[in-house]
Amino acid sequence: MEECKINHDALYRLLEIKCERETLEYVLDGMNKVLGEDLPDADQVQAYLMSPDKPTSLSLHQQMVAMDKLLECAEVNFRTTCDMLRYRQMKRTGVVSSVEEFLQLLHPGECEEEWNEEI
């Protein structure tokens, strides 16, 4: 049987591109809710986020909203990662045996229907 060879650099680059796109999408969606018709072009926002210290065509308000949404996205991702690590550790030690138990510990009093509605 022939081994499947993976080019790890190419895989890493694909993941990097996917993360950048998802982040830009998140930022643009958030900016659209705040700015409405004053939403700048996606390329302008991406250029600003990649190099916030360089001159930009974005207004100060647009820059502020873009950076706020970028930080919000980072907070969400960090919190999700922390929760995943907590769950793994709690499951390993036998504190919880399922995701549902873990969620009950994190959010006591909330019911499963509320979680499903959010998804």
DSSP file (Angstrom, degrees, kcal/mol; ACC not computed):
  #  RESIDUE AA STRUCTURE BP1 BP2  ACC     N-H-->O    O-->H-N    N-H-->O    O-->H-N    TCO  KAPPA ALPHA  PHI   PSI    X-CA   Y-CA   Z-CA
    1    1 A M              0   0    0      0, 0.0     2,-0.3     0, 0.0     0, 0.0   0.000 360.0 360.0 360.0 131.5    0.0    0.0    0.0
    2    2 A E        -     0   0    0      1,-0.1     2,-0.2     0, 0.0     0, 0.0  -0.580 360.0-122.3 -81.0 133.0    1.4    3.4   -1.0
    3    3 A E        -     0   0    0     -2,-0.3     2,-0.7     1,-0.1    -1,-0.1  -0.457  19.0-123.2 -73.4 144.1    1.8    5.9    1.7
    4    4 A C        -     0   0    0     -2,-0.2     2,-0.5     2,-0.0    -1,-0.1  -0.793  26.2-150.5 -87.3 117.6    0.1    9.2    1.4
    5    5 A K        -     0   0    0     -2,-0.7     2,-0.5     2,-0.0     0, 0.0  -0.767   7.6-156.5 -93.6 132.5    2.7   12.0    1.6
    6    6 A I        -     0   0    0     -2,-0.5     2,-1.2     4,-0.0     3,-0.1  -0.916  14.1-141.0-111.5 129.7    1.5   15.3    3.0
    7    7 A N     >  -     0   0    0     -2,-0.5     4,-2.4     1,-0.2     5,-0.2  -0.775  18.5-167.8 -85.6 100.5    3.2   18.5    2.2
    8    8 A H  H  > S+     0   0    0     -2,-1.2     4,-2.7     1,-0.2     5,-0.2   0.832  83.0  55.2 -64.5 -33.5    3.0   20.1    5.6
    9    9 A D  H  > S+     0   0    0      2,-0.2     4,-2.3     1,-0.2    -1,-0.2   0.919 110.4  45.7 -64.6 -42.3    4.0   23.5    4.4
   10   10 A A  H  > S+     0   0    0      2,-0.2     4,-2.4     1,-0.2    -2,-0.2   0.909 113.6  49.3 -66.8 -41.6    1.2   23.5    1.8
   11   11 A L  H  X S+     0   0    0     -4,-2.4     4,-2.4     2,-0.2    -2,-0.2   0.923 111.2  49.7 -62.5 -44.4   -1.3   22.3    4.4
   12   12 A Y  H  X S+     0   0    0     -4,-2.7     4,-2.3     1,-0.2    -2,-0.2   0.915 110.9  49.7 -60.1 -43.5   -0.2   24.9    6.9
   13   13 A R  H  X S+     0   0    0     -4,-2.3     4,-2.5     2,-0.2    -2,-0.2   0.899 109.5  51.2 -64.4 -40.9   -0.6   27.6    4.2
   14   14 A L  H  X S+     0   0    0     -4,-2.4     4,-2.4     2,-0.2    -1,-0.2   0.913 111.5  47.6 -62.3 -42.4   -4.1   26.4    3.2
   15   15 A L  H  X S+     0   0    0     -4,-2.4     4,-2.5     2,-0.2    -2,-0.2   0.891 110.9  52.0 -64.8 -38.9   -5.1   26.5    6.9
   16   16 A E  H  X S+     0   0    0     -4,-2.3     4,-2.4     2,-0.2    -2,-0.2   0.922 110.5  47.5 -62.6 -44.6   -3.6   30.0    7.2
   17   17 A I  H  X S+     0   0    0     -4,-2.5     4,-2.4     2,-0.2    -2,-0.2   0.917 111.9  50.4 -62.4 -44.0   -5.6   31.2    4.1
   18   18 A K  H  X S+     0   0    0     -4,-2.4     4,-2.6     1,-0.2    -2,-0.2   0.914 111.5  47.8 -62.2 -43.2   -8.8   29.6    5.5
   19   19 A C  H  X S+     0   0    0     -4,-2.5     4,-2.5     1,-0.2    -1,-0.2   0.908 111.0  50.9 -64.3 -42.1   -8.3   31.3    8.9
   20   20 A E  H  X S+     0   0    0     -4,-2.4     4,-2.5     2,-0.2    -2,-0.2   0.913 112.1  47.1 -62.0 -42.2   -7.6   34.7    7.3
   21   21 A R  H  X S+     0   0    0     -4,-2.4     4,-2.6     2,-0.2    -2,-0.2   0.927 112.6  48.3 -65.6 -45.2  -10.8   34.4    5.1
   22   22 A E  H  X S+     0   0    0     -4,-2.6     4,-2.3     2,-0.2    -2,-0.2   0.901 113.4  48.3 -62.5 -40.1  -13.0   33.4    8.1
   23   23 A T  H  X S+     0   0    0     -4,-2.5     4,-2.6     2,-0.2    -2,-0.2   0.929 111.6  48.6 -66.0 -45.2  -11.6   36.2   10.2
   24   24 A L  H  X S+     0   0    0     -4,-2.5     4,-2.9     1,-0.2     5,-0.2   0.905 111.1  51.4 -61.4 -41.0  -12.1   38.8    7.4
   25   25 A E  H  X S+     0   0    0     -4,-2.6     4,-2.7     2,-0.2    -1,-0.2   0.925 110.5  48.6 -60.0 -45.5  -15.7   37.5    6.9
   26   26 A Y  H  X S+     0   0    0     -4,-2.3     4,-2.3     2,-0.2    -2,-0.2   0.929 113.7  46.6 -60.2 -46.6  -16.3   37.9   10.7
   27   27 A V  H  X S+     0   0    0     -4,-2.6     4,-2.8     1,-0.2    -2,-0.2   0.925 113.5  48.1 -63.1 -45.9  -14.9   41.4   10.7
   28   28 A L  H  X S+     0   0    0     -4,-2.9     4,-2.5     2,-0.2    -2,-0.2   0.899 111.1  50.6 -64.5 -40.9  -16.8   42.5    7.6
   29   29 A D  H  X S+     0   0    0     -4,-2.7     4,-1.7    -5,-0.2    -1,-0.2   0.933 113.8  45.2 -61.2 -45.5  -20.1   41.0    8.9
   30   30 A G  H  X S+     0   0    0     -4,-2.3     4,-1.5    -5,-0.2    -2,-0.2   0.900 113.1  49.9 -64.7 -41.0  -19.7   42.9   12.2
   31   31 A M  H  X>S+     0   0    0     -4,-2.8     4,-3.9     1,-0.2     5,-0.5   0.886 107.0  55.6 -64.6 -38.2  -18.7   46.1   10.4
   32   32 A N  H  X5S+     0   0    0     -4,-2.5     4,-1.8     1,-0.2    -1,-0.2   0.888 106.1  51.2 -62.2 -39.2  -21.7   45.8    8.2
   33   33 A K  H  <5S+     0   0    0     -4,-1.7    -1,-0.2     1,-0.2    -2,-0.2   0.855 120.5  34.8 -65.9 -34.3  -24.0   45.7   11.2
   34   34 A V  H  <5S+     0   0    0     -4,-1.5    -2,-0.2    -5,-0.1    -1,-0.2   0.896 130.3  29.0 -85.6 -44.2  -22.4   48.8   12.7
   35   35 A L  H ><5S-     0   0    0     -4,-3.9     3,-2.0     1,-0.2    -3,-0.2   0.706  76.8-179.8 -96.1 -22.4  -21.6   50.8    9.6
   36   36 A G  G ><<S+     0   0    0     -4,-1.8     3,-1.5    -5,-0.5    -1,-0.2  -0.384  77.1   6.3  58.6-121.6  -24.3   49.8    7.1
   37   37 A E  G 3  S+     0   0    0      1,-0.3    -1,-0.3    -2,-0.2    -5,-0.1   0.658 123.8  69.5 -69.1 -15.8  -23.8   51.7    3.9
   38   38 A D  G <   +     0   0    0     -3,-2.0    -1,-0.3    -6,-0.1    -2,-0.2   0.303  69.7 130.4 -84.4  10.1  -20.5   53.2    5.1
   39   39 A L    <   -     0   0    0     -3,-1.5     3,-0.1    -7,-0.1    -7,-0.0  -0.494  54.0-135.7 -66.6 124.1  -18.9   49.7    4.9
   40   40 A P        -     0   0    0      0, 0.0    -1,-0.1     0, 0.0    -5,-0.0  -0.232  33.7 -74.9 -75.3 170.9  -15.6   49.9    3.1
   41   41 A D     >  -     0   0    0      1,-0.1     4,-2.0     4,-0.0     3,-0.4  -0.337  39.8-121.2 -63.6 144.6  -14.4   47.5    0.4
   42   42 A A  H  > S+     0   0    0      1,-0.2     4,-2.8     2,-0.2     5,-0.2   0.858 112.7  55.4 -57.9 -38.2  -13.2   44.1    1.7
   43   43 A D  H  > S+     0   0    0      1,-0.2     4,-2.4     2,-0.2    -1,-0.2   0.880 107.0  50.1 -64.3 -37.3   -9.7   44.7    0.1
   44   44 A Q  H  > S+     0   0    0     -3,-0.4     4,-2.1     2,-0.2    -1,-0.2   0.909 112.3  47.0 -66.0 -41.9   -9.3   47.9    2.0
   45   45 A V  H  X S+     0   0    0     -4,-2.0     4,-2.7     2,-0.2    -2,-0.2   0.929 112.6  49.3 -65.7 -45.1  -10.3   46.3    5.3
   46   46 A Q  H  X S+     0   0    0     -4,-2.8     4,-2.2     1,-0.2     5,-0.2   0.921 110.4  50.4 -61.2 -44.2   -8.0   43.3    4.7
   47   47 A A  H  X S+     0   0    0     -4,-2.4     4,-1.5     1,-0.2    -1,-0.2   0.910 112.2  48.3 -60.5 -41.8   -5.1   45.7    3.9
   48   48 A Y  H  < S+     0   0    0     -4,-2.1    -2,-0.2     1,-0.2    -1,-0.2   0.931 111.8  48.3 -64.1 -45.5   -5.7   47.6    7.1
   49   49 A L  H  < S+     0   0    0     -4,-2.7    -1,-0.2     1,-0.2    -2,-0.2   0.838 111.6  50.2 -66.4 -32.2   -5.9   44.5    9.2
   50   50 A M  H  < S+     0   0    0     -4,-2.2    -1,-0.2     1,-0.2    -2,-0.2   0.808 131.5  15.4 -74.6 -29.4   -2.7   43.1    7.8
   51   51 A S    ><  +     0   0    0     -4,-1.5     3,-1.6    -5,-0.2    -1,-0.2  -0.556  67.4 169.0-144.8  73.8   -0.8   46.4    8.4
   52   52 A P  T 3  S+     0   0    0      0, 0.0    -3,-0.1     0, 0.0    -1,-0.1   0.685  77.5  58.3 -66.2 -16.7   -2.7   48.6   10.8
   53   53 A D  T 3  S+     0   0    0      2,-0.1     3,-0.1    -5,-0.1    -5,-0.1   0.596  90.1  87.9 -88.0 -10.1    0.3   51.0   11.1
   54   54 A K  S <  S-     0   0    0     -3,-1.6    -3,-0.1    -6,-0.2     0, 0.0  -0.493  96.1 -83.7 -84.1 157.5    0.5   51.8    7.4
   55   55 A P        -     0   0    0      0, 0.0     2,-0.3     0, 0.0    -1,-0.1  -0.294  55.0-172.4 -57.7 144.2   -1.5   54.6    5.8
   56   56 A T        -     0   0    0      2,-0.2   -11,-0.0    -3,-0.1     7,-0.0  -0.946  37.3-133.4-140.1 157.8   -5.1   53.5    4.9
   57   57 A S  S    S+     0   0    0     -2,-0.3     2,-0.2   -13,-0.1    -1,-0.1   0.503  76.0 108.8 -87.1  -5.2   -8.1   54.9    3.1
   58   58 A L  S    S-     0   0    0    -14,-0.2    -2,-0.2     1,-0.1     2,-0.0  -0.468  73.8-118.7 -72.1 141.9  -10.4   53.8    6.0
   59   59 A S     >  -     0   0    0     -2,-0.2     4,-2.6     1,-0.1     5,-0.2  -0.285  30.1-104.6 -69.0 165.4  -11.8   56.6    8.2
   60   60 A L  H  > S+     0   0    0      1,-0.2     4,-2.4     2,-0.2     5,-0.2   0.892 124.0  51.4 -60.0 -39.1  -10.9   56.6   11.8
   61   61 A H  H  > S+     0   0    0      2,-0.2     4,-2.4     1,-0.2    -1,-0.2   0.925 110.1  48.3 -64.4 -44.5  -14.4   55.3   12.7
   62   62 A Q  H  > S+     0   0    0      1,-0.2     4,-2.6     2,-0.2    -2,-0.2   0.894 111.5  50.8 -62.4 -40.1  -14.0   52.4   10.2
   63   63 A Q  H  X S+     0   0    0     -4,-2.6     4,-2.6     2,-0.2     5,-0.2   0.923 110.4  49.4 -62.2 -44.2  -10.5   51.6   11.6
   64   64 A M  H  X S+     0   0    0     -4,-2.4     4,-2.3     1,-0.2    -2,-0.2   0.923 113.6  45.2 -62.0 -45.6  -11.9   51.6   15.1
   65   65 A V  H  X S+     0   0    0     -4,-2.4     4,-2.5     2,-0.2     5,-0.2   0.914 112.8  51.2 -66.4 -42.5  -14.8   49.3   14.2
   66   66 A A  H  X S+     0   0    0     -4,-2.6     4,-2.1     1,-0.2    -2,-0.2   0.932 113.2  44.4 -60.4 -46.6  -12.5   46.9   12.1
   67   67 A M  H  X S+     0   0    0     -4,-2.6     4,-2.5     2,-0.2    -1,-0.2   0.887 111.9  53.1 -67.5 -38.4  -10.0   46.6   15.0
   68   68 A D  H  X S+     0   0    0     -4,-2.3     4,-2.2    -5,-0.2    -1,-0.2   0.918 111.1  46.2 -61.3 -43.8  -12.8   46.1   17.5
   69   69 A K  H  X S+     0   0    0     -4,-2.5     4,-2.2     2,-0.2    -2,-0.2   0.857 110.8  53.0 -69.1 -34.7  -14.3   43.3   15.4
   70   70 A L  H  X S+     0   0    0     -4,-2.1     4,-2.1    -5,-0.2    -2,-0.2   0.930 111.6  45.5 -64.0 -44.9  -10.9   41.7   14.9
   71   71 A L  H  X S+     0   0    0     -4,-2.5     4,-2.3     2,-0.2    -2,-0.2   0.880 110.9  53.7 -65.5 -37.9  -10.3   41.7   18.7
   72   72 A E  H  X S+     0   0    0     -4,-2.2     4,-2.3     2,-0.2    -1,-0.2   0.916 108.4  49.8 -61.0 -43.7  -13.8   40.3   19.3
   73   73 A C  H  X S+     0   0    0     -4,-2.2     4,-2.4     1,-0.2    -2,-0.2   0.906 110.2  50.2 -61.6 -43.0  -13.1   37.4   16.8
   74   74 A A  H  X S+     0   0    0     -4,-2.1     4,-2.6     1,-0.2    -1,-0.2   0.890 109.4  51.6 -63.6 -39.8   -9.8   36.7   18.7
   75   75 A E  H  X S+     0   0    0     -4,-2.3     4,-2.7     2,-0.2    -2,-0.2   0.916 110.1  48.7 -62.8 -43.6  -11.7   36.6   22.0
   76   76 A V  H  X S+     0   0    0     -4,-2.3     4,-2.4     2,-0.2    -2,-0.2   0.933 113.6  46.3 -62.4 -46.7  -14.3   34.2   20.7
   77   77 A N  H  X S+     0   0    0     -4,-2.4     4,-2.2     2,-0.2    -2,-0.2   0.897 113.6  48.6 -64.4 -40.6  -11.6   31.9   19.3
   78   78 A F  H  X S+     0   0    0     -4,-2.6     4,-2.5     2,-0.2    -2,-0.2   0.923 111.9  48.8 -65.3 -44.1   -9.5   32.0   22.5
   79   79 A R  H  X S+     0   0    0     -4,-2.7     4,-2.5     1,-0.2    -2,-0.2   0.904 111.1  50.4 -62.8 -41.4  -12.6   31.3   24.7
   80   80 A T  H  X S+     0   0    0     -4,-2.4     4,-2.3     2,-0.2    -1,-0.2   0.919 110.7  49.2 -62.6 -43.9  -13.6   28.4   22.5
   81   81 A T  H  X S+     0   0    0     -4,-2.2     4,-2.3     2,-0.2    -2,-0.2   0.916 111.0  49.9 -62.1 -43.8  -10.0   26.9   22.6
   82   82 A C  H  X S+     0   0    0     -4,-2.5     4,-2.6     1,-0.2    -2,-0.2   0.917 110.7  49.6 -60.8 -44.1  -10.0   27.3   26.4
   83   83 A D  H  X S+     0   0    0     -4,-2.5     4,-2.6     2,-0.2    -1,-0.2   0.884 109.7  51.4 -63.5 -38.4  -13.4   25.6   26.7
   84   84 A M  H  X S+     0   0    0     -4,-2.3     4,-2.4     2,-0.2    -1,-0.2   0.911 111.5  47.0 -65.3 -41.5  -12.2   22.7   24.5
   85   85 A L  H  X S+     0   0    0     -4,-2.3     4,-2.3     2,-0.2    -2,-0.2   0.902 112.3  50.4 -66.2 -40.8   -9.1   22.3   26.7
   86   86 A R  H  X S+     0   0    0     -4,-2.6     4,-2.9     2,-0.2     5,-0.2   0.931 111.0  49.2 -60.5 -46.1  -11.2   22.4   29.9
   87   87 A Y  H  X S+     0   0    0     -4,-2.6     4,-2.6     1,-0.2     5,-0.2   0.936 110.8  49.5 -60.1 -46.9  -13.6   19.8   28.5
   88   88 A R  H  X S+     0   0    0     -4,-2.4     4,-2.4     1,-0.2    -1,-0.2   0.927 114.1  45.3 -59.6 -45.2  -10.7   17.5   27.5
   89   89 A Q  H  X S+     0   0    0     -4,-2.3     4,-2.0     1,-0.2     6,-0.2   0.916 113.9  48.5 -65.1 -43.7   -9.1   17.7   30.9
   90   90 A M  H  <>S+     0   0    0     -4,-2.9     5,-1.9     1,-0.2     6,-1.2   0.861 112.5  48.8 -66.8 -34.8  -12.4   17.3   32.8
   91   91 A K  H ><5S+     0   0    0     -4,-2.6     3,-0.9    -5,-0.2    -1,-0.2   0.914 109.7  52.0 -70.1 -42.0  -13.3   14.2   30.7
   92   92 A R  H 3<5S+     0   0    0     -4,-2.4    -2,-0.2     1,-0.2    -1,-0.2   0.881 112.3  45.6 -59.8 -39.0   -9.8   12.7   31.2
   93   93 A T  T 3<5S-     0   0    0     -4,-2.0    -1,-0.2    -5,-0.2    -2,-0.2   0.491 115.7-114.7 -86.8  -2.3  -10.2   13.1   35.0
   94   94 A G  T < 5S+     0   0    0     -3,-0.9    -3,-0.2    -4,-0.4    -4,-0.1   0.575  80.1 124.7  84.3   8.7  -13.7   11.7   35.0
   95   95 A V  S   <S+     0   0    0     -5,-1.9     2,-0.3    -6,-0.2    -4,-0.2   0.891  83.2  16.0 -67.9 -38.4  -15.4   15.0   36.2
   96   96 A V        -     0   0    0     -6,-1.2    -2,-0.3    -9,-0.2    -1,-0.2  -0.940  55.7-166.8-131.0 155.7  -17.7   14.8   33.1
   97   97 A S  S    S+     0   0    0     -2,-0.3     2,-0.3     1,-0.2    -1,-0.1   0.447  73.9  27.3-118.7  -4.3  -18.5   12.1   30.7
   98   98 A S  S  > S-     0   0    0      1,-0.1     4,-1.9   -11,-0.0    -1,-0.2  -0.971  76.9-110.9-151.1 164.3  -20.2   14.1   27.9
   99   99 A V  H  > S+     0   0    0     -2,-0.3     4,-2.8     1,-0.2     5,-0.2   0.880 117.4  58.3 -62.8 -38.2  -20.4   17.5   26.3
  100  100 A E  H  > S+     0   0    0      1,-0.2     4,-2.1     2,-0.2    -1,-0.2   0.913 105.9  47.8 -60.0 -43.6  -23.8   18.0   27.8
  101  101 A E  H  > S+     0   0    0      2,-0.2     4,-1.9     1,-0.2    -1,-0.2   0.919 111.9  50.8 -61.9 -43.0  -22.5   17.5   31.3
  102  102 A F  H  X S+     0   0    0     -4,-1.9     4,-2.2     1,-0.2    -2,-0.2   0.920 109.8  49.2 -60.4 -45.6  -19.7   19.9   30.6
  103  103 A L  H  X S+     0   0    0     -4,-2.8     4,-3.0     1,-0.2    -1,-0.2   0.860 107.5  55.1 -64.9 -35.2  -22.1   22.5   29.4
  104  104 A Q  H  < S+     0   0    0     -4,-2.1    -1,-0.2    -5,-0.2    -2,-0.2   0.881 109.0  48.1 -64.1 -37.1  -24.3   22.1   32.4
  105  105 A L  H  < S+     0   0    0     -4,-1.9    -2,-0.2     1,-0.2    -1,-0.2   0.899 116.5  42.9 -68.0 -39.9  -21.2   22.8   34.6
  106  106 A L  H  < S+     0   0    0     -4,-2.2    -2,-0.2     1,-0.2    -1,-0.2   0.888 130.4  23.6 -71.5 -39.8  -20.3   25.9   32.5
  107  107 A H  S >< S-     0   0    0     -4,-3.0     3,-1.7    -5,-0.2    -1,-0.2  -0.596  79.7-168.9-129.9  69.1  -23.9   27.2   32.2
  108  108 A P  T 3  S+     0   0    0      0, 0.0     3,-0.1     0, 0.0    -3,-0.1  -0.318  73.6  25.0 -62.1 140.4  -26.0   25.9   35.1
  109  109 A G  T 3  S+     0   0    0      1,-0.3     2,-0.3    -5,-0.1    -5,-0.1   0.201  92.8 112.8  93.4 -17.4  -29.7   26.5   34.7
  110  110 A E    <   -     0   0    0     -3,-1.7    -1,-0.3    -7,-0.2     2,-0.2  -0.672  59.9-136.4 -87.7 146.1  -29.6   26.8   30.9
  111  111 A C    >>  -     0   0    0     -2,-0.3     4,-1.2    -3,-0.1     3,-0.7  -0.620  19.5-111.9-102.9 163.2  -31.4   24.0   29.0
  112  112 A E  H 3> S+     0   0    0      1,-0.2     4,-2.3    -2,-0.2     5,-0.2   0.806 113.1  63.5 -61.9 -32.4  -30.3   22.1   25.9
  113  113 A E  H 3> S+     0   0    0      1,-0.2     4,-2.0     2,-0.2    -1,-0.2   0.889 100.5  52.7 -61.3 -38.1  -33.1   23.7   23.8
  114  114 A E  H <> S+     0   0    0     -3,-0.7     4,-1.5     2,-0.2    -1,-0.2   0.893 109.4  48.9 -63.7 -39.3  -31.5   27.1   24.3
  115  115 A W  H  X S+     0   0    0     -4,-1.2     4,-1.3     1,-0.2    -2,-0.2   0.911 110.6  50.3 -67.0 -41.6  -28.1   25.8   23.1
  116  116 A N  H  < S+     0   0    0     -4,-2.3    -1,-0.2     1,-0.2    -2,-0.2   0.858 107.3  54.3 -65.7 -34.7  -29.6   24.2   20.0
  117  117 A E  H  < S+     0   0    0     -4,-2.0    -1,-0.2     1,-0.2    -2,-0.2   0.865 106.1  52.8 -65.5 -35.9  -31.4   27.5   19.2
  118  118 A E  H  <        0   0    0     -4,-1.5    -1,-0.2     1,-0.3    -2,-0.2   0.815 360.0 360.0 -69.3 -30.4  -28.1   29.3   19.3
  119  119 A I     <        0   0    0     -4,-1.3    -1,-0.3    -5,-0.1    -2,-0.2   0.463 360.0 360.0 -79.2 360.0  -26.5   26.8   16.9
